[in-house]
Amino acid sequence: MATLNEKALRSLVGLLDDEDPRSLDLVKNHILNVGEPIIPFLEELRAKSGAEIAAKADAITRELRFMDLNDKFSALAKVIDPDLEKGVLLLARFGYPGIDTRIYSNWLDQVAAKIESDLPQKSTETVVFQRLNSYLFQALGFVGNEARYYDPDNSYLNRVIDSRRGIPVSLSVIYLLLAKRLRLPAHGVATPGHFLVSFRTGSRSCFVDAYHRGRLMDLSDIRRMLLRSGYEFRPEFLSRSTSRDIIVRMMRNLISIYEKMSCPDRAEMLSSLVEVMLTRGRPPSAK
């Protein structure tokens, strides 16, 4: 479809008041072909129209945004090791379509820069690790959201950063993104029911429980935690989680929450994005 000017775009969305179903389908298809550039005009129409037209504009806006999100996840999934930050911020756009994700990447940059600026010269990895723990969980006050554990906002990175509350995996993601900026050897560990961060330097290793204000754990602590949750310890529970694994885990958490909230449409859309991430990530079959 040829590029339309502002007047043509406004006229096109104005045709949503047509009551003929066939004409309305044609208008909708034209709008979907235009893509994201028409969204401001749909929002303008929604703001000044009655409930019926506003609902049509809103539904098409959501469909356009999801199409764009699906395209971006498809591109991300083609990468062998998808970028964790890009993935979790794309997921944040599912819950909050209008956010400027650069704000949150900039926030992570600023926090890492603050930690680095306060470090003594030639600090060891252990000292940097200790400063990260202290600043993130003490100075900034990040902690698990025990009062509202099943709130969808706990899985959207923008809301976790804004509220400084989250669940184990989302708080661990913030930790991992900061650790990457600080060049720390940290990775995610997907123990059942409670995601952790593994930190290793030299012969020393420990695990960080971001949900409980950065509590440090060793192997015996993890065994006890798993037993309390009804799991028998398995060495594979401590395997390194890939970025793809983490992104999909956050999506599946949200799917479960939306199903419990009786929001099947949102659960179904997220399920399709999980399939995109998993299908695109599989190596081609041998011939």
N, C-alpha and C positions, 0 to 999 in steps of 0.2 A: 504494500500500500504506500502511495506517495506520501511524503511528509506534509502534514497539515499545519497551517498557521493557527494562531490563537483563535481567530474568529471561527475558523472551520471546526476546531476542536470543541469550542463552546457550543456550536450549533449541533455537533454530533451528539454530545451528551444530552442536549435538550430534547432529542428525539426519544429519550427513554420514557416520555409521557404518552407514547403511542400505546393504545389499548389492544391493537391487533397482535396476537401472539407471534405470527410469522414475521411481521415487520419488526417486532421487538427482538426476535432472535437475530435478524439481519443486523440490527443496530448493535446488539451486544457483540456479535462476531467482528464487526468493524472496529469497535472499541478495543477488543482483545488483540486485534491485529496491530493497533497503534502501540499498545504496550504502556509502560510506566509513564511516558510523557503526558498521558491524558489524565493521570490520577489527580493533579491539582484541580482540574475542571470538574471531575466527579465529586471531589470534596466540596467544591464551591456549590455545585448543584444540591448536594445533600444538605448543606447548611441552610439553604433558602427554600427548600421544597417541603411539601407535606410528607407524612409518614410513608406513604406507599412509594413515592418516587425516591425518597431518601433511602428506603430499604433496598431498592434496586441498585442505586448508586453505590451503596455500601457493599452489597454482595459482589458486584463487579470489581470494586476496588480490592477487596480481599482476594478475589480470584487472580487478579493481575499481580498482586504482591506475592502470592504463593507461586505463581508461574515463574516469576523472577527468582524467587528463593530456590525453587527446584532446579533452575538452570545453574545457579551459583553452587549449589550442593553437588550437582552433577560434575561441574568442572573441578571442584575440590576433591571429589571422590576418585577422579582419574589419577591423582597423584599417589605414588606408592606409599609415602608417609605424609598424609595431609597435615597442614599446619594447624596445630591445636587452637591457637588464638583466633585464627580466621574462622574455624569451625564453630567454636562456642559463641563467637559474636554473630555469626550467621543465625545460629539457633536463637540468640537473643532477639533478632529481628522477627522471628516467628511470633514471639509473644508481644513484642513492641515494634511494630513495623516502621514507625516514624523516627526511631532513635538514630542519632549520629554515633556510630560505633567508634569513630576516631577519638571521641571524648574519653572513652574507656581505655583505649590503647595509650593515649597520652597520660592518663592517670597512672597506669602501670609504669610508664617511662619515668614519671616524676617520682613515684615511690622508690623505684630502684635507684634513681639518681640521688635521692635523699639518703638512702641507706649507704650508698657508696661515699657520699660526701662526709659522712660521720665516721668512716672507718679509719683506723690508724694506717699509716703507710705500710706496705708489704704485709697486709693481713693474710693470714692463712684461710683456707676454705672453711675450716671449723669456726673461725671468728666471724666470717661473713655469714655463715649459716646461723650462728647464735644471734647476730644482729637482725637478720631477717625474721627469725622467730620472735624476738623481742619487739621489733617495730610493728610487725603485722598483727600480732595477737595481744600485745600489751598497749602500745601507744595508739594503734588504730582501733583496737577492740574487736577484731573479727572473732566470731564465735558461732557455734551451732544454733540454729533456730529451733530450740526445743519446744517452744510454745506453739509454733505453727510449722511443724516439720513437713506436712504435706501441702503446703502452699506452693503453687507453681512457680512463684517468684524465686524460690530457693534454687531453681535450676536455670534462671536467666541471669547471665553474668552481670548485666547492667544493674539489675535490682540487688544482687548480692553485694556489689560494690557500693551502691547507694545506701543500703540498709546495714551493711556489715554483718549480715546474717545469712546463713546458708545451710546446706547439708554437706556431708563429708566430701562428696565428689566435687561439688562446685567450689567449696573452700579450698580443696586440694588443687584445683585448676588454677586459682589465683596464686597459690604458693608456687606451682610449677612455672607459671608465666613470669613471675618475679625471679625465681631461681635461674631461669634461662637467661634473663637479662643480667644477672649477677654472675653468670658462668659457673654455677654450682652443679655438681654431679647428682642431680635428683631426678627421680622418675616416679610415675604413678604405680600403685599396687592395688589391684582390684580384689581385695579380700571380700568374701561374701557379706553383703549387708553393710559394709563399712569401709569405704575407700580410704587409702593411706598414701603417704608420700615416703619413698625410700631415699635416704641420703647416705652416700658412701664416699669416704675419702681414705685412701691408703688401706689399711687393714680394718679400719673402724667403720661400722655401719649401724644405722639406727632407723627408726620409722617415726614419722611425724603424724600425729592425729590432729588434723586441722580443725576438726569439729569441736575438739576439747581444748581450744586455745593453744594449739601447738604442743600438746603433751608428747613427750618422747617415749617411745616404746622399744623393747627388744623382742627377740623371738619368743621368749617365755610369756611376755605380755600378750602377744598376738595369739598364742595358743589358748590362753585363758579367755581372751575376748571371744574367740571362735567357739569355745566350749560353752560359754554362757549363752551364745546365740544358737546353740544346737548343731554346730558344725564340728566335724572331726578335722584336725589339721591335715593339710596336704601341701607338700612343697610347691606344687604348681600355683597355689594361691599367692605366692610371693613373686610370681613372674612379672616381668616388666609389662605394663600396659601401653599399647601403642596409642598414638593420638586418635586413630580411628576408633579403637576400643572405647576410649574415654568419651568421645563425642556421641557414639551410639549409646553408651550407658546413660548419659544425660538425657538423650532423646527417649529412651525406654522408661526412665523414671517419670518423665512427663506424660508419656502415654498411659502409664498406670494411674497417675493422678487424675488425668482428664477422664479416664474410664470410670473412676470412682466418683467423679463430680458429675457424671452423666453428660459429658461433652463429647459424644461419639465423633462428631465432625472433626474436631481438633485432634483427637486420638488417631483418626484415620489418616489425616494429612501427615501427621508426624510419622506414622507407620510407613507411609509411602517414601518419606525422606530417609528413614532407616534402611529401607530396601535399596534406595539409590546408593547410600553409603556402603552397604555390604556387597551389592552386585557389582558396582564399579570397582570395588577394591579386590575382587577375586581375579587371580591370574587367568589368562585365556587357557582353555582346555587344550591338552596336547593332541596333536593330529597324528 
